Amino acid sequence: MNEMVYPLSAQSVLICHFPERRPQSYFYADRYTHVVCNSRYTAEWIEKKWKFTPHRHIYPPVDMDAGDGDVPRKNIILSVARFEPQGYKRQREMIAAFLKLHREWPEIVQGWRFILAGGSAPGNPYLSGLEKMIAGHQGCPVEMRTNCSADELKSLYRESAIFWHLCGWKQEDPGETEHFGMTTVEAMQNGMVPLVYDGGGLREIVDHDVNGFRVRSSAELLDYSMTLFGDQALVERLGRAAREKSQMFARKKFEATVRGFFGEIHADLTSSAPGRGPAA
């Protein structure tokens, strides 16, 4: 996001999370020796907006593995995302979907809760609107966990069965779609079954009907959720597959990739330095 900074070093690396702006005055992203992107989705938009191909793709590290010792799953649908004032994470739409589920198919959703966890600054009108929305439907098991502790968040990941994430749904700006999807990977590292919007970087994380489901509408979100409610074996199978896929994004793999990347840069520098051989 700092493409206006001119690189002055002999070797330079720009890490791009997403190309927010098109080239204009003081655009220097193409002057860097190496441009690294965090997903293939970001790489696609670098090519579209900046008109060059990034040199390296490195997924960010996700470190929320539950470790050994399974905790019994509860009938909880979990959403983890910031409560952004603009509503980019689509909590309002997810609450509306769960309310519809509770209203129209009470016998299917009986015993299930929907918990939304995330950070928020004080005086957030979007968060206040969500709280009023929930308060207007007394008896519907929807809970808000705002600015919860790391320990509480880890417990939610370990106890919950299904993960909802709709960031990008009904968005026209590609920058408002999930560039990667950290919390989805966190949920998968804990064996949860992800149901996510079919777009952005989430397509690289969730393989449809293999380790979760990708959806394009609230109707699809509810259909797949109800399928999971009635099939515990499917929940367990997809949860195991989700945990296995999530290892692609583990910190250990990230560290090995980054060390290899900078090792290549170092090797190039030492082999080309005057008076120094490859073994220097």
C-alpha positions as CSV (number, residue, x, y, z in Angstrom):
1,M,0.0,0.0,0.0
2,N,3.1,2.2,0.0
3,E,3.7,2.4,-3.8
4,M,4.5,6.1,-3.4
5,V,7.8,5.3,-1.6
6,Y,10.8,5.4,-3.9
7,P,13.3,2.5,-3.2
8,L,16.8,3.7,-2.6
9,S,18.6,0.5,-1.7
10,A,20.5,-1.7,-4.2
11,Q,18.1,-4.5,-3.5
12,S,14.5,-3.6,-2.5
13,V,11.3,-5.6,-1.6
14,L,7.8,-4.2,-1.7
15,I,5.2,-6.4,0.1
16,C,1.8,-5.7,-1.4
17,H,-1.3,-6.7,0.4
18,F,-3.5,-5.2,-2.3
19,P,-3.0,-2.5,-5.0
20,E,-5.4,0.0,-3.7
21,R,-4.7,2.8,-6.2
22,R,-3.8,2.8,-9.9
23,P,-0.5,4.4,-11.0
24,Q,-0.4,8.1,-10.8
25,S,2.1,10.8,-9.7
26,Y,4.8,9.4,-7.5
27,F,4.1,5.8,-8.4
28,Y,7.2,3.6,-7.7
29,A,6.0,0.1,-7.2
30,D,7.6,-1.0,-10.5
31,R,11.0,0.3,-9.4
32,Y,11.4,-2.3,-6.7
33,T,13.8,-5.3,-7.3
34,H,11.1,-7.6,-5.9
35,V,7.4,-7.2,-5.4
36,V,5.8,-9.8,-3.2
37,C,2.1,-10.4,-3.0
38,N,0.0,-12.2,-0.3
39,S,-2.3,-14.2,-2.6
40,R,-3.0,-15.1,-6.3
41,Y,-6.0,-12.7,-6.0
42,T,-3.7,-9.8,-5.2
43,A,-1.4,-10.9,-8.0
44,E,-4.2,-10.8,-10.4
45,W,-5.1,-7.2,-9.4
46,I,-1.5,-6.1,-9.5
47,E,-1.4,-7.2,-13.1
48,K,-4.7,-5.4,-13.9
49,K,-4.0,-2.2,-12.0
50,W,-0.2,-1.8,-12.2
51,K,0.4,-3.6,-15.5
52,F,3.2,-5.8,-14.3
53,T,3.5,-9.3,-12.8
54,P,4.7,-9.5,-9.1
55,H,7.9,-11.5,-8.7
56,R,6.9,-13.7,-5.7
57,H,3.7,-14.9,-4.1
58,I,4.0,-15.7,-0.3
59,Y,1.0,-16.5,1.8
60,P,0.9,-14.8,5.2
61,P,1.6,-16.9,8.3
62,V,-1.4,-18.0,10.4
63,D,-0.7,-19.3,13.9
64,M,-4.0,-20.4,15.6
65,D,-3.5,-24.2,15.6
66,A,-5.4,-25.8,18.6
67,G,-2.6,-28.3,19.1
68,D,-3.2,-31.7,20.6
69,G,-6.3,-32.7,22.5
70,D,-9.7,-32.3,21.0
71,V,-12.4,-30.3,22.8
72,P,-16.0,-31.5,22.3
73,R,-17.7,-29.4,19.6
74,K,-20.8,-27.3,20.5
75,N,-23.6,-26.4,18.2
76,I,-22.1,-23.0,17.4
77,I,-21.7,-21.1,14.2
78,L,-18.9,-18.6,14.6
79,S,-17.9,-15.4,12.7
80,V,-14.7,-13.6,13.5
81,A,-14.0,-10.3,11.9
82,R,-13.6,-6.6,12.7
83,F,-16.8,-4.6,13.1
84,E,-15.8,-2.1,10.5
85,P,-18.0,1.0,10.3
86,Q,-18.5,0.4,6.6
87,G,-19.8,-3.1,7.1
88,Y,-17.4,-4.7,4.8
89,K,-17.3,-7.9,6.7
90,R,-21.1,-8.4,6.2
91,Q,-22.1,-9.1,9.9
92,R,-25.5,-7.5,9.3
93,E,-26.2,-9.9,6.4
94,M,-25.1,-12.9,8.4
95,I,-27.3,-12.0,11.3
96,A,-30.2,-11.5,9.0
97,A,-29.6,-15.0,7.5
98,F,-29.5,-16.6,10.9
99,L,-32.7,-14.8,11.9
100,K,-34.4,-16.2,8.8
101,L,-33.1,-19.6,9.6
102,H,-34.4,-19.4,13.1
103,R,-37.8,-18.0,11.9
104,E,-38.5,-20.3,9.0
105,W,-36.8,-23.6,10.0
106,P,-36.9,-23.6,13.9
107,E,-36.9,-27.4,14.1
108,I,-33.7,-27.7,12.0
109,V,-31.7,-24.9,13.8
110,Q,-32.9,-25.9,17.3
111,G,-30.0,-26.0,19.7
112,W,-27.6,-23.9,17.5
113,R,-26.2,-20.5,18.4
114,F,-24.6,-17.8,16.2
115,I,-21.7,-16.0,17.8
116,L,-20.0,-12.9,16.2
117,A,-16.6,-12.0,17.6
118,G,-14.4,-9.1,16.5
119,G,-12.7,-5.9,17.4
120,S,-14.2,-2.4,17.4
121,A,-13.3,1.1,18.3
122,P,-15.6,3.0,20.8
123,G,-18.6,4.8,19.3
124,N,-19.0,2.5,16.3
125,P,-22.4,3.2,14.8
126,Y,-22.3,-0.1,12.8
127,L,-21.8,-2.1,15.9
128,S,-24.6,-0.3,17.7
129,G,-26.9,-1.1,14.8
130,L,-26.0,-4.8,15.0
131,E,-26.8,-4.8,18.7
132,K,-30.2,-3.1,18.2
133,M,-30.9,-5.6,15.4
134,I,-30.3,-8.5,17.8
135,A,-32.2,-6.9,20.6
136,G,-35.2,-6.6,18.4
137,H,-35.4,-10.4,18.1
138,Q,-35.6,-11.6,21.7
139,G,-35.1,-15.4,22.1
140,C,-33.0,-15.8,18.9
141,P,-29.6,-17.2,20.0
142,V,-27.3,-14.6,18.5
143,E,-24.4,-13.3,20.7
144,M,-21.8,-10.5,20.2
145,R,-18.3,-10.8,21.6
146,T,-16.7,-7.5,21.1
147,N,-12.9,-7.0,21.8
148,C,-12.7,-10.4,23.4
149,S,-9.4,-11.6,24.8
150,A,-7.1,-13.9,22.8
151,D,-7.8,-16.8,25.2
152,E,-11.6,-16.4,24.7
153,L,-11.1,-16.3,21.0
154,K,-9.1,-19.5,21.0
155,S,-11.8,-21.2,23.1
156,L,-14.4,-20.1,20.6
157,Y,-12.4,-21.6,17.7
158,R,-11.9,-24.9,19.5
159,E,-15.5,-25.3,20.6
160,S,-17.4,-24.1,17.5
161,A,-18.4,-26.3,14.6
162,I,-19.1,-24.0,11.6
163,F,-17.5,-20.8,10.5
164,W,-19.3,-18.1,8.4
165,H,-17.5,-15.4,6.5
166,L,-19.1,-13.3,3.8
167,C,-16.6,-10.5,3.2
168,G,-16.9,-9.5,-0.4
169,W,-20.5,-10.5,-1.0
170,K,-22.3,-7.8,-3.0
171,Q,-19.1,-5.7,-3.2
172,E,-18.1,-4.1,-6.5
173,D,-14.8,-2.8,-5.4
174,P,-12.2,-5.6,-5.5
175,G,-10.3,-4.0,-2.6
176,E,-13.3,-4.7,-0.4
177,T,-13.2,-8.4,-1.0
178,E,-11.0,-10.5,1.2
179,H,-7.5,-10.3,-0.1
180,F,-6.6,-13.5,1.7
181,G,-8.7,-14.5,4.7
182,M,-6.7,-14.9,7.9
183,T,-9.6,-15.7,10.2
184,T,-10.9,-18.4,7.8
185,V,-7.6,-20.2,8.1
186,E,-7.6,-19.8,11.9
187,A,-11.0,-21.5,12.0
188,M,-9.7,-24.3,9.7
189,Q,-6.6,-24.8,11.9
190,N,-9.1,-25.6,14.6
191,G,-11.1,-28.1,12.6
192,M,-14.1,-25.9,11.9
193,V,-16.0,-26.2,8.6
194,P,-15.8,-22.9,6.7
195,L,-18.8,-21.5,4.7
196,V,-17.4,-18.5,3.0
197,Y,-18.1,-16.1,0.1
198,D,-17.0,-17.5,-3.2
199,G,-14.6,-14.7,-4.2
200,G,-11.3,-13.0,-3.5
201,G,-8.5,-14.9,-1.7
202,L,-11.0,-17.1,0.0
203,R,-11.1,-19.2,-3.2
204,E,-7.5,-20.2,-2.5
205,I,-8.2,-21.3,1.0
206,V,-11.5,-23.2,0.8
207,D,-12.0,-26.0,-1.7
208,H,-15.7,-26.4,-2.3
209,D,-17.2,-29.6,-1.0
210,V,-13.7,-30.8,0.0
211,N,-12.8,-28.9,3.1
212,G,-15.8,-26.5,3.3
213,F,-18.3,-24.7,1.1
214,R,-18.1,-21.5,-1.0
215,V,-21.4,-19.6,-1.4
216,R,-22.7,-16.7,-3.6
217,S,-25.9,-16.0,-1.8
218,S,-27.6,-16.1,1.7
219,A,-29.8,-18.9,0.3
220,E,-26.7,-21.1,-0.4
221,L,-25.3,-20.2,3.0
222,L,-28.4,-21.5,4.7
223,D,-28.7,-24.6,2.5
224,Y,-25.2,-25.8,3.2
225,S,-25.6,-24.9,6.9
226,M,-28.7,-27.0,7.2
227,T,-27.0,-29.9,5.4
228,L,-24.2,-29.7,8.0
229,F,-26.7,-29.5,10.9
230,G,-28.1,-32.9,10.0
231,D,-24.9,-34.7,9.1
232,Q,-22.4,-35.0,11.9
233,A,-20.2,-37.4,9.9
234,L,-19.9,-34.7,7.1
235,V,-19.0,-32.1,9.7
236,E,-16.2,-34.3,11.0
237,R,-14.9,-35.2,7.6
238,L,-14.8,-31.6,6.3
239,G,-13.3,-30.4,9.6
240,R,-10.4,-32.9,9.2
241,A,-9.9,-31.9,5.6
242,A,-10.0,-28.2,6.6
243,R,-7.3,-28.7,9.3
244,E,-5.1,-30.5,6.8
245,K,-5.5,-27.7,4.2
246,S,-4.8,-25.1,6.7
247,Q,-1.2,-26.4,7.2
248,M,-0.4,-24.7,3.8
249,F,-0.6,-21.4,5.7
250,A,1.2,-22.4,9.0
251,R,3.9,-20.2,10.4
252,K,6.5,-23.0,9.9
253,K,5.9,-23.1,6.2
254,F,5.9,-19.3,5.9
255,E,9.2,-19.0,7.7
256,A,10.8,-21.6,5.4
257,T,9.5,-19.8,2.3
258,V,10.7,-16.4,3.5
259,R,14.2,-17.7,4.5
260,G,14.4,-19.3,1.1
261,F,13.4,-16.1,-0.7
262,F,15.9,-13.9,1.2
263,G,18.5,-16.7,0.8
264,E,18.2,-16.4,-3.0
265,I,18.6,-12.6,-2.8
266,H,21.7,-13.0,-0.6
267,A,23.2,-15.6,-2.9
268,D,22.7,-13.2,-5.9
269,L,24.3,-10.3,-4.0
270,T,27.4,-12.3,-2.8
271,S,28.0,-13.9,-6.2
272,S,27.9,-10.6,-8.1
273,A,29.9,-8.5,-5.6
274,P,33.3,-7.4,-6.9
275,G,36.2,-9.6,-5.7
276,R,33.9,-12.1,-3.9
277,G,33.0,-15.6,-5.0
278,P,29.8,-17.5,-4.5
279,A,31.0,-19.0,-1.3
280,A,31.7,-15.6,0.3
